[in-house]
Amino acid sequence: MNLLDKYVAEVGKHLPRKGRADIEAEIRSTLEDMLEERKQASIKDEAATVALLKEYGSPREVAESYIGPRYLISPRIYPLFELVTKIVLSVVFGIAIVGLGISLVGSDLTGIGFLSKVGDAALGLLGGLVTVFGNIVIVFAILDRTLPASEFKNGEEWDPAKLANEPDPDEVKVGEQLVGLLFLALFLILFNIYPEVVGFGFFDENNWVFIPTVLSNAFFNYLPWINILFLIEIGLAVYLIRAGVWSVATRVANLIVNLAGIALAVAMLRGPALVELSPERLAGTPLAESAGTLIGIGSLIPGIILIIVIIISGIEVSQMAYRLFNIKYETN
C-alpha cells in the first residue's frame, strides 16, 4: 500500500461500517485529483503526497467531518438526562443523610467510633452516588441509541421571532417544583416518623454527646396542621408539573395556601415555645454551666425561622396577587 492508501485505510478505522466503503472511495478520489494538480506543478510525488495529507487533516478529524462528533449522551436527550440526574442524586443524598442521623441517634458510639461511622457513611454515600450516576448514564446512553429522534422533539416548529418575546409568566418552572417536593417530603418524613433526631450534639473531649427531641408538645400540636398544608402543597406541585402552566385557579389555590401558611406561622410565633430546653435536660453535661445562654438561643432559633417563612411567603403572596390582578386587568 502506498501512503495515500494507508491514509484512506486509517480514516476508515474511525468510520462506521455502514457507508464506510463509499466514504473511502470519495476521499481517495478527492485526494487523487488534488495530488494530480500538484504533480502538474512539478512537485515530487512523495513530497506532494505528504504535504497534501498534512493539509487535508488527521484521519480522525476527517472521519468526524463525515459522521459528526460522537457523544455518549447526545444533545437531544441531555436536558432530560440532566434533570433526572439532579432529582435522583438529590433524593439519594437526602435519604442517606436521614439514615445516618437515625443510625447515630440509635447508637452509643463516641469519639473515634462516631467519626469512623460518619466516615464509613460518607464513603458509602459517595459509592452509592457514583453507582446511581453510572446506572443513569447507561440507561440514557441506551435510550439515546434505540429511541427515534421524534421521541425527543417537542413537535413545535422553532420560530426565530420567539427570541424577541418575553418569557411566559404562566410557564411552570419544573425544577423549582421538584426541589420543593423533595424538601416537603423530607420534612414530613423527619418530623412525623423520626422526630427523635431533631436535637443538638457536641463533643465532650473525645465523647460525642447528643440531646435528642428538643421539640416541645406545642410543636406537635401544630404538626397536624403543618402536615395538611404540606400535603396540599405537594398535591398542587404535582398538578402544576403535569399541567405545565399556571391557571387562575392554581394561582388562587397557591395564594390561599400561602396565606394559610402565614397565619399558621404567626400563630406558632405568638404561641407557646416550640423548643423544650431546660436546665434539667442539660444537667450532668458540660453545657450545664451555659444552660441559660443555650436556652435563650434555642428559644430564638424557631422564631427566626418562622419570621423568614413569613417574609418569603409574604413575597410569594404579593407576586401571586399582582399576577392575578394583571390577568383580571388584561381580560377586561
Helices and strands as residue ranges (DSSP letters): H 3-13, H 20-40, H 45-56, H 59-67, H 78-105, H 112-146, G 149-152, G 160-164, H 174-193, G 195-197, E 199-204, E 207-212, H 217-243, H 248-270, H 279-282, G 288-290, H 291-331
